């Protein structure tokens, strides 16, 4: 298991960072926003993968239909752990789009940056407040998730405990904007075991990596890509020899922030050791102990915290602006 001792350092710094955030918020934003907050900027459309936000719109279905010729949907095991290699692709992605092999076929090391991380997943976890089901930690080592319009040269984690998702960072930064622990979203549960039903099967993606994949992806408005690939053929599990062979996840590929930094038009997390190992429950309890009853809201996307936002709004593609295509069409027609 990865050395997660940095979480202890985050916990020790939390009281100072939280106090700084609260003082700033009380003076400039008002205590109500600092504690209770306006959660609306922190509800993110995910096509029902992480929540049902905006999935009740007329004329839109967050569970796309399957053709009779499509393969059956693969599923996650009930728990698992996997290391992965992350490719932040900033050149030639139009000529060689994902899903990628490791290293990406067609690209050269001049086209991408490599970093590493680990994901821990347990669909059986229930938080103490019974708000939701499941737990997931994505640990990004030395390079944080590059979907935000900022430098990502630091270690971070995203942890979902039931419905609530938290952002943990291990960097020295301006405490008033992003304390070491903050609430990323009150509605961002881990993907369910059958989450892939919310993404359309993509036959073209499935031809990648020598036709060895089942690719599922959607290109949303603003050219925001959300994709996931499984290996086409079932294989035995490396941790549980008694488990039935299954189709292992191969990669998670998506649009990052095109702003510079982080200069991440395309990102791919390629799994390297996916296995049906249940994460140590101490991971979830340690995070839960770090988080206060009313954690401050994160200010990661440009419009997360209106009081801190610039008067000039960027037109760059961004996950916080994502919405169902039917709503985007209506918005553009106005």
C-alpha positions as CSV (number, residue, x, y, z in Angstrom):
1,X,0.0,0.0,0.0
2,X,1.1,3.5,-0.7
3,X,2.7,5.5,2.1
4,X,-0.1,7.9,3.1
5,X,1.8,9.5,6.0
6,X,1.3,12.8,4.3
7,X,-2.3,12.7,5.4
8,X,-1.1,13.1,8.9
9,X,0.8,16.2,8.0
10,X,-2.4,17.5,6.4
11,X,-4.3,16.8,9.6
12,X,-1.8,18.6,11.8
13,X,-2.0,21.7,9.5
14,X,-5.8,21.6,9.2
15,X,-6.7,23.6,12.4
16,X,-4.4,26.5,11.3
17,X,-5.6,26.5,7.7
18,X,-9.3,26.2,8.7
19,X,-8.9,29.1,11.2
20,X,-7.2,31.2,8.5
21,X,-10.0,30.4,6.1
22,X,-12.7,31.2,8.6
23,X,-11.2,34.5,9.6
24,X,-10.8,35.6,6.0
25,X,-14.4,34.5,5.2
26,X,-15.9,36.2,8.2
27,X,-14.2,39.5,7.3
28,X,-14.7,39.5,3.5
29,X,-17.4,37.0,2.7
30,X,-19.5,36.6,5.8
31,X,-19.6,33.7,8.2
32,X,-22.7,32.1,6.5
33,X,-20.9,31.5,3.2
34,X,-17.8,30.3,5.0
35,X,-19.6,27.6,6.9
36,X,-22.9,26.6,5.3
37,X,-21.9,28.0,1.9
38,X,-23.8,28.3,-1.3
39,X,-23.4,24.7,-2.5
40,X,-24.8,25.3,-6.0
41,X,-21.4,26.1,-7.6
42,X,-20.1,22.8,-6.0
43,X,-22.7,20.6,-7.7
44,X,-21.1,19.2,-10.9
45,X,-22.9,17.5,-13.7
46,X,-21.4,14.0,-14.2
47,X,-24.1,12.2,-16.4
48,X,-25.1,10.3,-13.2
49,X,-21.7,8.8,-12.7
50,X,-21.1,10.7,-9.4
51,X,-24.6,12.2,-8.8
52,X,-28.0,12.7,-10.5
53,X,-27.5,16.5,-10.9
54,X,-29.3,17.7,-14.0
55,X,-30.4,14.2,-15.1
56,X,-34.0,15.1,-14.7
57,X,-34.0,17.5,-17.6
58,X,-36.8,17.0,-20.2
59,X,-35.5,15.3,-23.3
60,X,-32.3,14.1,-21.7
61,X,-31.4,10.6,-20.4
62,X,-28.3,10.0,-18.3
63,X,-28.5,6.3,-19.2
64,X,-27.8,6.0,-22.9
65,X,-29.3,3.1,-24.8
66,X,-27.3,0.2,-26.1
67,X,-27.5,-1.4,-29.5
68,X,-28.1,-5.1,-29.7
69,X,-24.6,-5.4,-31.3
70,X,-22.9,-3.7,-28.4
71,X,-21.0,-5.9,-25.9
72,X,-22.4,-6.4,-22.4
73,X,-21.4,-3.8,-19.8
74,X,-18.4,-4.6,-17.6
75,X,-18.6,-3.8,-13.9
76,X,-16.3,-2.8,-11.1
77,X,-15.6,-5.4,-8.4
78,X,-17.2,-4.5,-5.0
79,X,-13.8,-3.3,-3.8
80,X,-10.4,-2.8,-5.4
81,X,-7.0,-1.1,-5.4
82,X,-4.9,0.0,-8.4
83,X,-1.8,2.0,-9.1
84,X,-1.9,4.0,-12.3
85,X,0.3,6.1,-14.6
86,X,-1.1,9.4,-15.5
87,X,-0.3,11.0,-18.9
88,X,-0.9,14.7,-19.2
89,X,-1.0,15.1,-23.0
90,X,-0.4,18.6,-24.4
91,X,0.6,17.9,-28.0
92,X,-0.6,15.7,-30.9
93,X,-3.7,14.5,-29.1
94,X,-5.8,15.4,-32.1
95,X,-3.8,13.0,-34.3
96,X,-3.6,10.4,-31.6
97,X,-6.6,10.5,-29.3
98,X,-7.2,8.2,-26.3
99,X,-7.7,5.6,-25.1
100,X,-3.9,5.0,-24.9
101,X,-1.6,2.1,-24.2
102,X,1.3,2.6,-21.8
103,X,3.2,4.5,-23.1
104,X,0.7,6.1,-25.6
105,X,1.1,4.7,-29.1
106,X,1.8,7.4,-31.7
107,X,3.0,10.0,-29.2
108,X,6.5,10.7,-28.0
109,X,7.7,11.8,-24.6
110,X,7.8,15.3,-25.9
111,X,4.0,15.2,-26.2
112,X,3.2,14.3,-22.5
113,X,4.2,14.4,-18.9
114,X,4.1,11.3,-16.8
115,X,3.1,11.1,-13.1
116,X,1.7,8.4,-10.8
117,X,-1.0,7.7,-8.3
118,X,-3.2,5.1,-6.7
119,X,-7.0,4.6,-6.4
120,X,-8.7,2.9,-3.4
121,X,-12.3,1.8,-3.8
122,X,-14.9,0.1,-1.5
123,X,-18.6,0.1,-2.6
124,X,-19.6,-1.5,0.8
125,X,-18.6,1.4,3.0
126,X,-21.2,3.5,4.8
127,X,-20.3,6.8,6.4
128,X,-21.2,7.5,10.0
129,X,-23.9,10.0,9.0
130,X,-25.4,7.5,6.6
131,X,-25.3,10.1,3.8
132,X,-24.7,7.9,0.8
133,X,-22.8,4.7,0.1
134,X,-19.3,3.8,-0.9
135,X,-15.8,5.2,-0.5
136,X,-13.1,6.1,-2.9
137,X,-9.7,7.8,-2.7
138,X,-7.7,9.0,-5.7
139,X,-4.2,9.7,-4.6
140,X,-2.1,11.9,-7.0
141,X,1.6,11.8,-6.3
142,X,3.5,15.1,-7.0
143,X,1.1,16.1,-9.8
144,X,-2.5,16.8,-8.7
145,X,-5.5,16.2,-10.9
146,X,-5.0,18.7,-13.8
147,X,-8.6,19.7,-14.4
148,X,-8.4,23.1,-12.6
149,X,-7.0,26.3,-14.1
150,X,-3.9,26.4,-11.8
151,X,-0.5,24.8,-11.3
152,X,-0.8,21.1,-10.3
153,X,2.7,20.5,-9.1
154,X,1.8,19.1,-5.7
155,X,0.5,16.0,-4.1
156,X,-3.3,15.8,-3.5
157,X,-6.2,13.4,-3.0
158,X,-9.9,13.3,-3.7
159,X,-11.8,11.3,-1.2
160,X,-15.5,10.4,-1.5
161,X,-17.2,9.2,1.7
162,X,-20.7,8.4,0.7
163,X,-22.1,11.4,-1.1
164,X,-19.6,13.9,0.1
165,X,-16.3,14.4,-1.6
166,X,-13.3,16.1,-0.1
167,X,-10.1,17.6,-1.5
168,X,-6.8,17.0,0.5
169,X,-3.6,18.8,-0.5
170,X,-0.1,18.6,0.7
171,X,1.3,21.9,-0.5
172,X,2.2,25.2,0.9
173,X,-0.4,27.6,-0.5
174,X,-2.5,30.6,0.2
175,X,-4.7,29.2,3.1
176,X,-7.6,31.6,2.5
177,X,-8.3,30.1,-0.9
178,X,-7.8,26.3,-0.4
179,X,-7.1,25.0,3.1
180,X,-5.5,21.6,3.4
181,X,-8.9,19.9,3.6
182,X,-12.0,21.3,2.0
183,X,-15.4,20.1,0.8
184,X,-15.2,19.5,-3.0
185,X,-18.8,18.7,-3.3
186,X,-21.7,17.6,-1.1
187,X,-23.0,15.4,-4.0
188,X,-20.1,13.5,-5.6
189,X,-20.3,9.8,-4.6
190,X,-17.9,7.1,-5.9
191,X,-18.9,5.6,-9.2
192,X,-21.3,2.7,-8.7
193,X,-20.2,-0.8,-9.7
194,X,-22.4,-0.5,-12.8
195,X,-21.5,3.2,-13.6
196,X,-20.4,2.4,-17.1
197,X,-24.1,2.3,-18.1
198,X,-24.1,6.1,-18.0
199,X,-21.6,6.4,-20.8
200,X,-22.3,5.4,-24.4
201,X,-20.4,2.5,-25.9
202,X,-17.8,3.8,-28.4
203,X,-16.9,1.3,-31.1
204,X,-14.1,3.5,-32.5
205,X,-12.4,3.9,-29.0
206,X,-12.7,0.1,-28.7
207,X,-10.3,-0.4,-31.7
208,X,-7.5,1.3,-29.8
209,X,-4.6,-0.7,-28.3
210,X,-4.8,-3.4,-31.0
211,X,-8.5,-3.8,-30.7
212,X,-8.2,-5.1,-27.2
213,X,-10.6,-2.7,-25.4
214,X,-14.2,-1.9,-24.7
215,X,-14.3,1.9,-24.8
216,X,-17.1,4.1,-23.4
217,X,-17.0,7.8,-23.9
218,X,-19.0,11.0,-24.4
219,X,-17.8,14.3,-25.9
220,X,-19.9,16.9,-24.2
221,X,-20.3,20.5,-25.0
222,X,-17.1,22.6,-25.1
223,X,-15.4,19.5,-26.4
224,X,-15.1,18.0,-22.9
225,X,-14.2,14.3,-23.1
226,X,-15.3,11.8,-20.5
227,X,-14.2,8.2,-21.3
228,X,-13.4,4.9,-19.7
229,X,-11.9,1.7,-21.2
230,X,-12.0,-1.9,-20.0
231,X,-10.0,-4.8,-21.4
232,X,-12.2,-6.7,-23.8
233,X,-11.1,-10.2,-22.6
234,X,-11.7,-11.4,-19.0
235,X,-8.6,-12.3,-17.1
236,X,-7.9,-13.7,-13.6
237,X,-7.5,-11.4,-10.6
238,X,-3.9,-11.0,-9.3
239,X,-5.0,-10.7,-5.6
240,X,-7.9,-13.1,-5.4
241,X,-7.1,-16.4,-7.3
242,X,-10.6,-17.8,-6.5
243,X,-12.4,-14.9,-8.3
244,X,-14.0,-15.5,-11.6
245,X,-12.0,-13.9,-14.5
246,X,-13.4,-10.5,-15.3
247,X,-12.8,-7.5,-17.7
248,X,-10.3,-5.3,-15.9
249,X,-10.4,-1.5,-16.2
250,X,-7.7,-0.3,-18.6
251,X,-7.8,3.5,-18.4
252,X,-9.8,6.6,-17.5
253,X,-9.4,9.3,-20.1
254,X,-10.8,12.8,-20.1
255,X,-10.3,16.4,-20.8
256,X,-8.2,18.4,-18.4
257,X,-7.9,22.1,-18.2
258,X,-6.4,23.6,-21.4
259,X,-5.3,26.7,-19.5
260,X,-1.5,27.0,-18.9
261,X,-1.0,25.9,-16.2
262,X,-1.7,23.0,-16.1
263,X,-1.8,22.7,-19.9
264,X,-3.8,19.5,-19.9
265,X,-6.1,19.2,-22.9
266,X,-6.1,15.4,-22.6
267,X,-5.4,13.3,-19.5
268,X,-5.3,9.5,-19.2
269,X,-4.9,7.4,-16.1
270,X,-3.7,4.0,-17.1
271,X,-4.2,1.2,-14.6
272,X,-1.1,-0.9,-13.9
273,X,-2.0,-3.2,-11.0
274,X,-5.8,-3.4,-10.8
275,X,-6.7,-6.0,-8.1
276,X,-9.7,-7.1,-6.0
277,X,-8.1,-6.1,-2.7
278,X,-10.2,-4.3,-0.1
279,X,-8.7,-1.1,1.1
280,X,-7.8,-0.8,4.8
281,X,-10.7,0.8,6.6
282,X,-8.3,3.1,8.4
283,X,-8.0,5.1,5.2
284,X,-11.7,6.2,5.5
285,X,-11.6,6.7,9.3
286,X,-8.5,8.8,9.2
287,X,-10.0,11.1,6.6
288,X,-13.3,11.2,8.5
289,X,-11.5,12.3,11.6
290,X,-9.7,15.1,9.8
291,X,-12.9,16.6,8.5
292,X,-14.8,19.0,10.8
293,X,-18.6,19.0,10.9
294,X,-18.7,22.0,8.6
295,X,-15.6,22.0,6.4
296,X,-14.9,25.1,4.2
297,X,-15.8,24.8,0.6
298,X,-13.0,24.3,-2.0
299,X,-12.1,27.1,-4.4
300,X,-10.6,25.0,-7.2
301,X,-12.6,25.9,-10.3
302,X,-12.8,29.5,-11.4
303,X,-16.4,30.0,-10.3
304,X,-16.4,27.8,-7.1
305,X,-16.2,30.8,-4.8
306,X,-17.9,33.9,-6.3
307,X,-16.3,36.2,-3.7
308,X,-12.9,35.2,-4.9
309,X,-13.6,35.1,-8.6
310,X,-12.1,37.5,-11.1
311,X,-14.6,39.8,-12.9
312,X,-13.2,38.4,-16.2
313,X,-14.6,34.9,-16.8
314,X,-12.5,32.5,-18.9
315,X,-14.0,30.9,-22.0
316,X,-11.8,27.8,-21.6
317,X,-13.6,24.4,-21.3
318,X,-14.1,23.5,-17.7
319,X,-15.8,20.6,-15.9
320,X,-17.6,23.0,-13.6
321,X,-19.5,24.4,-16.6
322,X,-20.5,21.1,-18.0
323,X,-24.2,20.4,-18.5
324,X,-26.4,18.1,-20.5
325,X,-26.2,18.7,-24.3
326,X,-29.9,19.6,-24.5
327,X,-29.4,22.4,-21.9
328,X,-26.2,23.6,-23.6
329,X,-28.1,23.9,-26.9
330,X,-30.9,25.9,-25.3
331,X,-28.3,28.2,-23.6
332,X,-26.5,28.8,-26.9
333,X,-29.7,29.6,-28.8
334,X,-30.6,32.5,-26.4
